[in-house]
């Protein structure tokens, strides 16, 4: 298999410039370990913070080298979880959605690379001030939480900023990347690699109900929407301006434009939503995937996804080079 050698592969000691996103509840130890074994780097989704869940997922990952990621504003409510994860000596620690500065010192003292996922130029500057080793420029095409910037212009803008102000900082592209074409494009935009969510969400090792996988396979990229409704239905107080990209399903249709009504009915609706999600009902609860669902037609092992992406990207880069006439 062809190898793509970038600053990311050299610095993290991996074979392919591919990281799996630390998706809350979906990215467990088995998924992270499978991505790492295939030559990328898998990140366990620390999400909103659950010590027992993290312990279980690290056991599932075994001795395989993995990283971990947290939702920053939620980690601030249980800061002791950071120490618990650092004790596992993760290959990297990723923070998203909030100021990383309060945690950066502890991560640096542990000698662990800090990855900061950013949705705006202001976030990038905040991450650099905190000493981030890796910046993730996340476009709004991504599944799950994010903001408004599009991947295609955002990644090169961040690449230019880093080249001017922090040239040793690595850059990952995220949002809508699900195959080798996306990886090749990200590298041409100035990224050192990619952080991939939805494509690994649709893998055998992901902790995702089969009904949700089926919904994603049947979907096109048109069938998603950004909304605050799933967070209201889960009783999660997400800070503005973040919202979540999910399938545009019956749950969204029922409450669209009625945020206040859903909040008012939370005593009944939160338990009903939780029951529907646990049952894998793709209509009565959010199915969390991004626009890349339109590029997904199967649910293979995660290692196969890594191999496909790397091989396809190398082929596209070679083909692109052949278009250049001297």
Residue, then its C-alpha position, 0 to 999 in steps of 0.5 A: x500500500x502506498x504511504x502518504x508521508x506528512x509532518x503529521x505521520x512523522x511527528x505522531x509516528x503513524x503510517x497514514x495521516x488519518x485520525x478518527x474523531x473522538x465522537x461522544x458515545x460512538x467512538x469507543x476503544x474498539x474503534x480507536x484501536x482499529x484505526x490505530x492498528x490500520x496505521x492511523x490514530x484512533x481517538x476515544x470519545x471522552x464526550x461529556x465525561x463518564x469515568x466508568x465509560x472511559x475505563x471500559x473503553x480503555x479496556x476495550x482498546x487494550x494496549x493499542x496506542x490511542x488518543x482521547x478527546x473531550x468537550x471542553x466546556x463539559x470537562x470543566x465540570x469534571x476536571x478530574x477526568x483529564x488526569x484519569x485519561x492522562x494516566x493512560x498516556x494517550x498519544x494525543x489529547x483533543x479539546x473541542x468547544x471551549x477555551x483549552x487554556x485551563x487544561x493546557x498546562x496539565x496536558x503539557x506537563x504530561x508530555x502529551x500533544x494537545x489537539x484543539x478543534x477550531x471552528x473560527x479564526x478566533x478559536x485558532x488564535x485561542x488554541x495557539x495561545x494555549x500551546x496547541x500542537x495540532x489545530x483541527x479546522x472543522x467545517x460546518x459540513x461535519x456531523x455533530x457539533x460545530x459552527x458555520x465555516x465551510x471546510x473548503x475555504x476555512x482550511x487554507x485560511x488556517x493553513x496560511x495563518x499557521x504558516x505566518x504565525x506558528x509554522x511548527x503547528x500541525x493542521x488537520x482538516x475536518x468536515x465532509x471528509x469521507x474518502x480518499x478524494x477528501x484526504x487528497x484535497x485536504x493535503x492540497x489545501x495545506x493540511x497535514x492530515x484529516x480528522x474523520x468523523x461520519x465515515x468512522x461513525x459508519x464502521x463496524x466498531x463504532x458504538x452506533x445502532x444498526x438502524x442509525x447506520x441504515x439511515x445514513x446509508x439511505x441518506x444523501x448529503x441533502x438530508x441533514x440539518x443544523x439544529x439545537x433541538x437534539x441538545x434541548x431534548x437531551x437536557x444539554x446546555x450547549x453554549x452559543x454559537x454551537x449547534x449540531x448537524x443531524x439527520x433531518x428526520x421526523x423528530x426535527x420536523x415535529x419541533x422545527x422552529x419550536x425550541x421554546x415549546x420543546x423546552x417547556x415540555x422537557x419533563x416528558x420529552x427528555x425521557x421519551x427522547x432518551x428511550x427512542x435513542x437507546x432503541x435506535x429509533x431513527x425517526x423519534x431521536x437524532x441520528x448524528x451524521x454529517x453531509x458525508x453520509x451521501x458518500x457512504x454506502x456500507x459499514x465496513x471495519x474501520x481498518x478497511x476505511x483507513x486502507x481505502x482512504x490512503x490508497x484512494x488519496x495516493x491514486x488521486x494525487x498521482x492522477x493530479x500530478x499527471x495533469x501538469x504540463x511543463 
